[in-house]
């Protein structure tokens, strides 16, 4: 005679655990948050590496600090001037630099044009002024173009104060005046005057480019469009 099986109380049975959709969402959010923290740490703490070829730096004709005037570089006497209104936190300016920067640099280097930088603070109220001020400090040391180029070359970097100072060192700008300029707001008043001059000229965004006082349309902000405008201005 077979023994009867002891009845099993279903309430005492171990239950299989199922991962509900809420748990999955939480896990994804935690992973995303961790990745975001890691990226931000890299942006703020990564080392500074100069990517420029080390070519000649154009002469700074008009340095920062002159009320209502941008930083002009190139060879004095050029018949054409390019005014470039930019923001160092503007992704469109980064794209413009990638596409047209070499063309403008060549025009400056061969004496065809002078280039005037107008650093604005449209995009990021916290970071744009800090980077513009550091650019001004570097321009005062004769490193306008290379400093600006490097800020865009590693656009993803946070460019903390330490990174901005290290960039100067990499570009052979390593003195107390430059470091004090980066740490302080030495060029704050000048930057405000540059912004006011841009408003007077009806500059509403970045990048904005003038060739001999003629504003180029957005579809002309290309190597071909800039070259054509310069050739027309030369007459």
C-alpha positions, 0 to 999 in steps of 0.5 A: 500500500503506497503511502499518501503524500502529505498535502502541500500548503501552497501558501508556504511554497517558495515563490519565483521572483520576477523582475518587473518593469519598474526594477528594469527602469531603475537599473537603467537609470542607475547605469545612465547616472553612473555613466554620466558621472564618469563622463563629467569627471573625464570632462573636468579632469582629463589632461590637456593635449595640444593638437595644433601643428605648431605653425606660426602664430599671427601677430596680435595687432589689437589686443584685448582691453580696448573698449568696444574692439575685438582682438585683431590678428594678422599682418597690418595693412591687409585690405580685407578684415574678417570679423568673427563673432563667436562663443567658446561654448557654441556647438555651431561655432565648433562646427564652423571652426572645423569646416572653415577654420583652416581657410581663414587661417590661410587667408590670415597667414598669406596677408590677404586678411586680418581676423578680428575675434569678438568673443561673446557670452550668449550660450552658457552664462556660467562657462562662456564668460570664463572661457572668453576671459581665458582667451583674452588672457592668452591673446594678451600674451600673443596666443590668440589663434592657437588658444582659440583653436585648442578650445574648439579642438577639445570642445567636449572638455569642461575647460576648468580653471586648471585646464585653462591654465594648463593649456596656456602652459602647453602653448608656452604661456606660463607666467603669473600675469596669464594665470592671474588673468584666468583666475580673475575677471581681468577682462570682464569689463572689456567683454561686456563692451564687446557684447554691447558692440555686437548688439549695436551691430545687430549680431543675434547669434554665433557664429556671425561673420562680417567681411569688410563690414558686410554680414555674410548670410548663414549659407555663406559660412563655408570655405567657398562662401568666405573665399568668395566674399574676400575676393569680392571685398578685395575688388 
